[in-house]
């Protein structure tokens, strides 16, 4: 069974050397975490637990500048960073999708 949550953070960034995105600007990032596992006792995992673990990671970056932690903070690199940190807290197979504003996203699928 699959189960998912959606969280939002607001962050600034710039892409060094990029013609359009080389100036500092901001986005609202939508972060989707979808896990997969058997429903044991009627649940795969409590939504509150999944949200709390996800928020532990996202809280570090909300209202911050991605360039303080990533040399080239593209949505692909942001997705990889968040995936590594979420993997430390969530042991289920999962999909992480990070939306940069509306209509643009990167996704990683993580197995156990």
C-alpha positions as YAML, in Angstrom:
chain: A
units: angstrom
residues:
- id: 1
  name: UNK
  ca: [0.00, 0.00, 0.00]
- id: 2
  name: UNK
  ca: [1.18, 3.54, -0.70]
- id: 3
  name: UNK
  ca: [0.79, 6.46, 1.67]
- id: 4
  name: UNK
  ca: [1.89, 10.04, 1.16]
- id: 5
  name: UNK
  ca: [2.17, 13.51, 2.64]
- id: 6
  name: UNK
  ca: [2.80, 16.96, 1.23]
- id: 7
  name: UNK
  ca: [4.71, 19.73, 2.98]
- id: 8
  name: UNK
  ca: [5.79, 23.24, 1.89]
- id: 9
  name: UNK
  ca: [8.85, 25.40, 2.52]
- id: 10
  name: UNK
  ca: [9.89, 28.80, 1.22]
- id: 11
  name: UNK
  ca: [13.52, 29.26, 0.22]
- id: 12
  name: UNK
  ca: [15.79, 31.56, -1.76]
- id: 13
  name: UNK
  ca: [18.49, 30.49, -4.19]
- id: 14
  name: UNK
  ca: [20.43, 31.40, -7.28]
- id: 15
  name: UNK
  ca: [22.12, 29.21, -9.88]
- id: 16
  name: UNK
  ca: [25.68, 30.44, -10.46]
- id: 17
  name: UNK
  ca: [26.31, 31.16, -14.13]
- id: 18
  name: UNK
  ca: [22.70, 30.67, -15.21]
- id: 19
  name: UNK
  ca: [21.40, 33.43, -17.48]
- id: 20
  name: UNK
  ca: [17.94, 33.69, -15.91]
- id: 21
  name: UNK
  ca: [18.29, 32.12, -12.49]
- id: 22
  name: UNK
  ca: [21.72, 33.55, -11.65]
- id: 23
  name: UNK
  ca: [20.16, 36.29, -9.52]
- id: 24
  name: UNK
  ca: [18.85, 35.51, -6.06]
- id: 25
  name: UNK
  ca: [15.14, 34.74, -6.04]
- id: 26
  name: UNK
  ca: [12.72, 32.60, -4.09]
- id: 27
  name: UNK
  ca: [10.29, 29.74, -4.52]
- id: 28
  name: UNK
  ca: [7.68, 27.93, -2.52]
- id: 29
  name: UNK
  ca: [8.82, 24.31, -2.65]
- id: 30
  name: UNK
  ca: [6.26, 21.56, -2.35]
- id: 31
  name: UNK
  ca: [7.76, 18.34, -1.03]
- id: 32
  name: UNK
  ca: [5.86, 15.09, -1.49]
- id: 33
  name: UNK
  ca: [6.92, 11.96, 0.40]
- id: 34
  name: UNK
  ca: [5.24, 8.72, -0.69]
- id: 35
  name: UNK
  ca: [6.07, 5.54, 1.17]
- id: 36
  name: UNK
  ca: [5.14, 1.95, 0.45]
- id: 37
  name: UNK
  ca: [4.63, -0.92, 2.85]
- id: 38
  name: UNK
  ca: [2.13, -3.35, 4.30]
- id: 39
  name: UNK
  ca: [-0.69, -2.05, 6.47]
- id: 40
  name: UNK
  ca: [-0.05, -3.60, 9.86]
- id: 41
  name: UNK
  ca: [-2.82, -3.16, 12.37]
- id: 42
  name: UNK
  ca: [-4.67, -0.99, 9.89]
- id: 43
  name: UNK
  ca: [-1.81, 1.46, 9.15]
- id: 44
  name: UNK
  ca: [1.39, 1.58, 7.14]
- id: 45
  name: UNK
  ca: [2.68, 4.36, 9.41]
- id: 46
  name: UNK
  ca: [0.92, 7.03, 11.44]
- id: 47
  name: UNK
  ca: [0.60, 10.24, 9.39]
- id: 48
  name: UNK
  ca: [1.83, 12.20, 12.42]
- id: 49
  name: UNK
  ca: [5.07, 10.19, 12.52]
- id: 50
  name: UNK
  ca: [5.66, 10.58, 8.79]
- id: 51
  name: UNK
  ca: [4.99, 14.34, 8.97]
- id: 52
  name: UNK
  ca: [7.21, 14.78, 12.04]
- id: 53
  name: UNK
  ca: [10.17, 12.99, 10.43]
- id: 54
  name: UNK
  ca: [9.74, 14.97, 7.23]
- id: 55
  name: UNK
  ca: [9.40, 18.28, 9.06]
- id: 56
  name: UNK
  ca: [12.63, 17.57, 11.01]
- id: 57
  name: UNK
  ca: [14.46, 17.69, 7.69]
- id: 58
  name: UNK
  ca: [12.54, 20.52, 6.04]
- id: 59
  name: UNK
  ca: [12.68, 22.81, 9.07]
- id: 60
  name: UNK
  ca: [16.46, 23.25, 8.53]
- id: 61
  name: UNK
  ca: [15.84, 24.92, 5.16]
- id: 62
  name: UNK
  ca: [12.57, 26.84, 5.49]
- id: 63
  name: UNK
  ca: [13.10, 30.59, 4.94]
- id: 64
  name: UNK
  ca: [16.79, 30.04, 4.21]
- id: 65
  name: UNK
  ca: [19.06, 30.31, 1.19]
- id: 66
  name: UNK
  ca: [19.83, 26.97, -0.52]
- id: 67
  name: UNK
  ca: [23.19, 28.41, -1.62]
- id: 68
  name: UNK
  ca: [24.33, 28.27, 2.01]
- id: 69
  name: UNK
  ca: [24.24, 24.44, 1.82]
- id: 70
  name: UNK
  ca: [24.53, 23.57, -1.88]
- id: 71
  name: UNK
  ca: [27.05, 24.87, -4.42]
- id: 72
  name: UNK
  ca: [24.51, 24.58, -7.25]
- id: 73
  name: UNK
  ca: [21.02, 24.41, -5.74]
- id: 74
  name: UNK
  ca: [19.03, 23.11, -8.69]
- id: 75
  name: UNK
  ca: [15.80, 21.28, -7.90]
- id: 76
  name: UNK
  ca: [17.62, 18.04, -8.78]
- id: 77
  name: UNK
  ca: [20.34, 18.69, -6.18]
- id: 78
  name: UNK
  ca: [17.76, 19.82, -3.60]
- id: 79
  name: UNK
  ca: [15.81, 16.59, -4.17]
- id: 80
  name: UNK
  ca: [18.98, 14.50, -3.70]
- id: 81
  name: UNK
  ca: [19.89, 16.34, -0.49]
- id: 82
  name: UNK
  ca: [16.42, 15.94, 1.02]
- id: 83
  name: UNK
  ca: [16.26, 12.29, -0.07]
- id: 84
  name: UNK
  ca: [19.51, 11.46, 1.74]
- id: 85
  name: UNK
  ca: [18.31, 13.11, 4.93]
- id: 86
  name: UNK
  ca: [14.83, 11.59, 4.78]
- id: 87
  name: UNK
  ca: [16.34, 8.13, 4.20]
- id: 88
  name: UNK
  ca: [18.06, 8.46, 7.62]
- id: 89
  name: UNK
  ca: [14.63, 8.86, 9.27]
- id: 90
  name: UNK
  ca: [12.27, 6.79, 7.13]
- id: 91
  name: UNK
  ca: [13.05, 3.14, 6.40]
- id: 92
  name: UNK
  ca: [10.21, 2.42, 3.97]
- id: 93
  name: UNK
  ca: [10.73, 2.35, 0.20]
- id: 94
  name: UNK
  ca: [9.73, 5.85, -0.88]
- id: 95
  name: UNK
  ca: [9.42, 8.43, -3.59]
- id: 96
  name: UNK
  ca: [10.47, 12.01, -2.92]
- id: 97
  name: UNK
  ca: [9.16, 14.67, -5.30]
- id: 98
  name: UNK
  ca: [10.28, 18.28, -4.89]
- id: 99
  name: UNK
  ca: [8.32, 20.96, -6.75]
- id: 100
  name: UNK
  ca: [10.09, 24.26, -7.43]
- id: 101
  name: UNK
  ca: [7.16, 26.62, -7.69]
- id: 102
  name: UNK
  ca: [4.37, 25.47, -9.98]
- id: 103
  name: UNK
  ca: [4.85, 22.96, -12.76]
- id: 104
  name: UNK
  ca: [8.55, 22.09, -12.20]
- id: 105
  name: UNK
  ca: [9.74, 19.13, -10.15]
- id: 106
  name: UNK
  ca: [12.41, 16.49, -9.57]
- id: 107
  name: UNK
  ca: [11.77, 13.03, -8.19]
- id: 108
  name: UNK
  ca: [13.84, 10.24, -6.66]
- id: 109
  name: UNK
  ca: [12.75, 6.73, -5.88]
- id: 110
  name: UNK
  ca: [14.47, 5.11, -2.90]
- id: 111
  name: UNK
  ca: [14.38, 1.42, -2.08]
- id: 112
  name: UNK
  ca: [15.20, -0.06, 1.31]
...
